[in-house]
Amino acid sequence: MKTYLAKRLLLMVPTLLGMTFLTYAIVRLSPGEPIEAWIRAQTGGMDPVSTFQQAEKIRARLGLKDHNYWGDDVETHLETLEKGGDAAKGRAAAELERITGKTFARDIDSWKRWWDANRADFEKTLIDPLEKALNVFHGYGTWVAHAVRGDLGKSIKFETSITFRTPDGGQSPSGNPFWLFAERVPVTLTLNVIAELLIFLIAIPVGLTAARYRGRLFDRTSTFLLLALWSIPAILMGTLFIALLCRGGQGLEWFPVSGLHSDDADKLGWGAYLADLLWHATLPVVCLVYGGLAYLAKLGRASLLENLRADFVRTARAKGLPERRVVYHHALRNSLLPMITTMVMILPAMIGGSVIVESLFSIRGMGLLVVDGAKAHDIPVIMFGTVLYGFLTLVALLGGDVLYAWADPRVRYE
Amino acid sequence: MSEAEKRDDGAVLSGPPKSYGTIVWGQLRKRPSAMVSIAVIVLLGAVGVFAPLLGGDVPIRWVENGKVSWPVFHQMTNLEYVALAGFLLVLALPLTMRLFRRGGRGVGTSPFARAMGVHLLVWLLLAATLFLARAPDRAYKAYLDRRAQADGAWFPPIAYPRDPGFKELVENFYEAPSRHHPLGTGRIGDDVLIGIIYGTRTALSIGFVAVGISLAIGVGLGAASGYFGGWIDLVLMRVAEVFMLIPGLVLIIIILAVIPASFPPIWAVILVLGVTRWTGSFRLMRAEILRIRGEDYITAARALGIPTWRLLLRHAVPNGLAPILVGATFGIAGAVFLEASLAFLGLVQTASWGTMLNDGRQHLEYWWVWASAGAAIFVTVFVYNLLGEAIRDAIDPRLKI
């Protein structure tokens, strides 16, 4: 078992490297470098030349020797504007205006004149695709080399974390992705673990009853209703909740609409604090629960059906045990096994999917952090988020396997 | 007929043996949920391909100076015609199959494969002819404003522009459902029902094309991985593992956030969903091929000297496709679902139900906008899930015990 664990842990390394490389390549090969994206976000559309110089300054300060890909973009869009279809022309013109801050609309001649006049400033940014690809490898190598030494880079979009302060009372290291995530991971984890427990508690009796009365009314209606629930998009369910049950909506005003705490939560005692948290978390948790329910109840039903048909259940019945004992002690116990393993294994997928719920109810969780980071081309945040998600998934898979071996003595890993 | 040929249930064993597809179809026909969902899916497809005849401001028939013209058929793009032809050819498949079955011999290629081949050929020929020879007339003419002067003009039942101008915006924005606008109007005075009708196209094209791409990748790589094994298997499994480990939604979000805005949004969604969601069919196909590889008929085929590609395409892959069919049905539902989520997060701006739902969410009091879009997503996702469940039950041998 120990050897097996060590082997599995070692195998995590290449997988994590593959994942992070995939993500890094995707982000880096896309046009629009992070620094420019940041400057653009700060200033709105401004003169590209001064943006370029500003970016150079920032690069010099951060010690980055990086290329700017704008030249490529401009040339591509000019070509589209000249030869593309009608819709493509509109988009190319909009992109050019966004990049350069000029408003020539679809006037191709004005654009060309401007480009000829300013081309020299972009000369060094026109690099060939091979060099671009090589830059990806170089940049990724640099990221890995820094990351293993604990230097995760600085977030471009997020300055400081709110919760974590250094022991001397100052702010946490500015923009360190680790602290940014450290603040948000517990929020997402809490929501999802509560949701998983609830799913488990509801799915077992439903699956059990459906399996015992297979083909009868309860079985058929529950299967149908759960499938219908599964088909309701979380966005629709959340919107319905907000419209009908939340403050500021159209119906009953029972629940708060955003966040996980009231504004004055800090001043509450722990009991009131917990009640406040539960009150805020009810609707988000319901949104997380209803979808997974169908999947797990179906799994429970299938595995119970299989066990109820097994020889050991026939033996138990044959030796005259009461039906309750046969079902609960013999069949159910064996059916719980695959359910628990599945629960552990689907946790990462649930955490990944909870970004919708976080966004609906304005909860500051890790999903929203990754979305905001991705929108801003914030490489340090994206990369650390990928590492975190990957690590969580790997640990969950391993945990599922280990749990399986622990619960079922027939399973042995060598 | 001797007694020995009669089965317990009284059915008589005669004629050629039933194919796997016929057995599954027979199982499916017994399930009302499967039949209803197939009917709804056909209906959704019809709404999608016939959208210009159902809603819009281009008349079907137009009379000017005594001259009769059919503007909507001139304005439809080649792609629209190709989709329409594809839809009709799929619907006509059972008829052609019956034709082949009646005239065919008992052995050889199945009627389904033959009918499929003929229809595919017709479809490809038509598509080639259209794209080579036809230029649609897409010039905008304000037919709707001159409606009163044209006697004998036929408009679609919901005759409003898809993209209304300033006048509509000022007069009609966020109008509650009424006789004129059955589902009300939206933010810019647009008719919500027209939005729903055209959203069907987006939803179905994203569903079918994205799942098609992911199936092609997954089945191809899975078959190679399972059949050849060795280092090919090792490398492909690691690649699949990498894709599986990043939660799907997170990976899609990262890719979509960095795709340049000049890329057509609908193709961005299709491509992203296609290249990230192939791991499911990859694993299924690999497992099936590993199982099939040891079967006698594969050994026999190899002993006959059949080339590897033919062996894979004709003998191995078709026998492993059944579980993938279930996955594909759920995959279409999942793609519609995901597109809605991505539109909701503001990562794509397609003319889709998701975008409508997201726009409507800003003004909850105008419930008809988000409720219509949400209901459309729910119905589509639900019928595909129902069908997937039904197919899964139909091909699951354990249920026949």
Boltz contact constraints between the chains, C-beta under 6 A:
constraints:
  - contact:
      token1: [A, 15]
      token2: [B, 241]
      max_distance: 6.0
  - contact:
      token1: [A, 18]
      token2: [B, 242]
      max_distance: 6.0
  - contact:
      token1: [A, 19]
      token2: [B, 242]
      max_distance: 6.0
  - contact:
      token1: [A, 19]
      token2: [B, 245]
      max_distance: 6.0
  - contact:
      token1: [A, 19]
      token2: [B, 246]
      max_distance: 6.0
  - contact:
      token1: [A, 22]
      token2: [B, 242]
      max_distance: 6.0
  - contact:
      token1: [A, 26]
      token2: [B, 255]
      max_distance: 6.0
  - contact:
      token1: [A, 27]
      token2: [B, 258]
      max_distance: 6.0
  - contact:
      token1: [A, 30]
      token2: [B, 258]
      max_distance: 6.0
  - contact:
      token1: [A, 31]
      token2: [B, 260]
      max_distance: 6.0
  - contact:
      token1: [A, 91]
      token2: [B, 262]
      max_distance: 6.0
  - contact:
      token1: [A, 92]
      token2: [B, 262]
      max_distance: 6.0
  - contact:
      token1: [A, 95]
      token2: [B, 262]
      max_distance: 6.0
  - contact:
      token1: [A, 227]
      token2: [B, 385]
      max_distance: 6.0
  - contact:
      token1: [A, 231]
      token2: [B, 378]
      max_distance: 6.0
  - contact:
      token1: [A, 231]
      token2: [B, 381]
      max_distance: 6.0
  - contact:
      token1: [A, 231]
      token2: [B, 382]
      max_distance: 6.0
  - contact:
      token1: [A, 231]
      token2: [B, 385]
      max_distance: 6.0
  - contact:
      token1: [A, 232]
      token2: [B, 378]
      max_distance: 6.0
  - contact:
      token1: [A, 233]
      token2: [B, 337]
      max_distance: 6.0
  - contact:
      token1: [A, 233]
      token2: [B, 340]
      max_distance: 6.0
  - contact:
      token1: [A, 233]
      token2: [B, 377]
      max_distance: 6.0
  - contact:
      token1: [A, 235]
      token2: [B, 344]
      max_distance: 6.0
  - contact:
      token1: [A, 235]
      token2: [B, 357]
      max_distance: 6.0
  - contact:
      token1: [A, 236]
      token2: [B, 374]
      max_distance: 6.0
  - contact:
      token1: [A, 239]
      token2: [B, 361]
      max_distance: 6.0
  - contact:
      token1: [A, 239]
      token2: [B, 370]
      max_distance: 6.0
  - contact:
      token1: [A, 243]
      token2: [B, 364]
      max_distance: 6.0
  - contact:
      token1: [A, 349]
      token2: [B, 247]
      max_distance: 6.0
  - contact:
      token1: [A, 352]
      token2: [B, 247]
      max_distance: 6.0
  - contact:
      token1: [A, 352]
      token2: [B, 249]
      max_distance: 6.0
  - contact:
      token1: [A, 352]
      token2: [B, 250]
      max_distance: 6.0
  - contact:
      token1: [A, 353]
      token2: [B, 249]
      max_distance: 6.0
  - contact:
      token1: [A, 356]
      token2: [B, 341]
      max_distance: 6.0
  - contact:
      token1: [A, 370]
      token2: [B, 250]
      max_distance: 6.0
  - contact:
      token1: [A, 371]
      token2: [B, 253]
      max_distance: 6.0
  - contact:
      token1: [A, 374]
      token2: [B, 253]
      max_distance: 6.0
  - contact:
      token1: [A, 374]
      token2: [B, 254]
      max_distance: 6.0
  - contact:
      token1: [A, 374]
      token2: [B, 257]
      max_distance: 6.0
  - contact:
      token1: [A, 375]
      token2: [B, 257]
      max_distance: 6.0
  - contact:
      token1: [A, 389]
      token2: [B, 246]
      max_distance: 6.0
  - contact:
      token1: [A, 389]
      token2: [B, 247]
      max_distance: 6.0
  - contact:
      token1: [A, 389]
      token2: [B, 250]
      max_distance: 6.0
  - contact:
      token1: [A, 390]
      token2: [B, 245]
      max_distance: 6.0
  - contact:
      token1: [A, 393]
      token2: [B, 245]
      max_distance: 6.0
